[in-house]
Amino acid sequence: MDVAIQETAYDTEVLSGVLSSSREFLRPLRWEGPDGGVNRRELKKFRETVGFSSHILRMLRDGVGEDTVFLECSCGKSYLSFALNRLLKELEGVECTFYGVDISGPLVEKCRRIAAGLGYDNMSFTHGRTLEFDDHGDKKIDVVIALHACDKATDEAIARGIRYDARYIMVVPCCQNQLRGQIKRTQPLKDLTDFGLLRYRFADLLTETLRAQVLKGAGYHVEFHEMVSPMVTPKNLVITA
Ligand SMILES: C[S@@+](CC[C@H](N)C(=O)[O-])C[C@H]1O[C@@H](n2cnc3c(N)ncnc32)[C@H](O)[C@@H]1O
């Protein structure tokens, strides 16, 4: 049975408390500090993870249940999925299914070891490109997420989400080089892109706009949000479809 999401339960302070209250959870993610709290050197990633988790849980306001299936693209060490899994178990008593995919074999192996150590047998990880992910059997993917998937890997996550007709696609893009190199000096908006830093920002804006329009074209309602303060990271824009 689906549980209704209580918005106030997902304040970042509440989520930080839940995630940092267990050394057994923090240790394998290398988030554990000497005093038992979160390691200061890992605070940035911890805050990004908490901020994005808070956003995702608030968005799932029409409910999550045992049959909800997440796919984290370019998962890396899968901080986001490990955090969401713990939060959903602790706060809602719900065990969803989590898939992760990453092109790095060693990182995927690490995720498998961490999941086994934590006893999270509702999580599995695939070594490969996001665009080629196909390990979900007959399960319907509900929520596609990606945190700082490099460059075009964010587009692969969006493409997978559309292909699966996912209920939600939520991505926080990272660096993007695809368009910047294509903005030539001869284009009509030359004056706008004459300066290096502005050309960089313009390429970001154009990339995010095109992503949003692709999602709209596929029938999604699209919103932009900030997952954390830009003081934590300037890469804080969430595309929510
Ligand atoms: C900046 S890291 C972010 C990792 C993780 N999401 C996080 O927030 O810690 C980007 C990750 O994308 C992975 N990656 C890059 N291109 C990929 C692709 N086409 N398919 C799957 N993973 C990819 C890299 O191996 C790396 O783990």
The ligand as an ORCA input file, in Angstrom:
! r2SCAN-3c Opt
* xyz 0 1
  C      30.682     13.354    -11.001
  S      30.404     11.637    -10.802
  C      28.903     11.642     -9.851
  C      28.703     10.343     -9.154
  C      27.510     10.308     -8.188
  N      26.242     10.495     -8.870
  C      27.674     11.309     -7.083
  O      26.935     12.296     -7.029
  O      28.553     11.111     -6.242
  C      29.866     11.147    -12.409
  C      29.708      9.642    -12.577
  O      29.171      9.403    -13.875
  C      29.686      8.173    -14.366
  N      29.419      8.160    -15.822
  C      29.903      9.000    -16.759
  N      29.358      8.753    -17.962
  C      28.479      7.734    -17.777
  C      27.559      7.038    -18.631
  N      27.449      7.350    -19.935
  N      26.803      6.060    -18.120
  C      26.902      5.726    -16.798
  N      27.752      6.354    -15.930
  C      28.516      7.344    -16.418
  C      31.128      8.212    -13.902
  O      31.726      6.931    -13.882
  C      30.975      8.812    -12.488
  O      30.812      7.824    -11.510
*
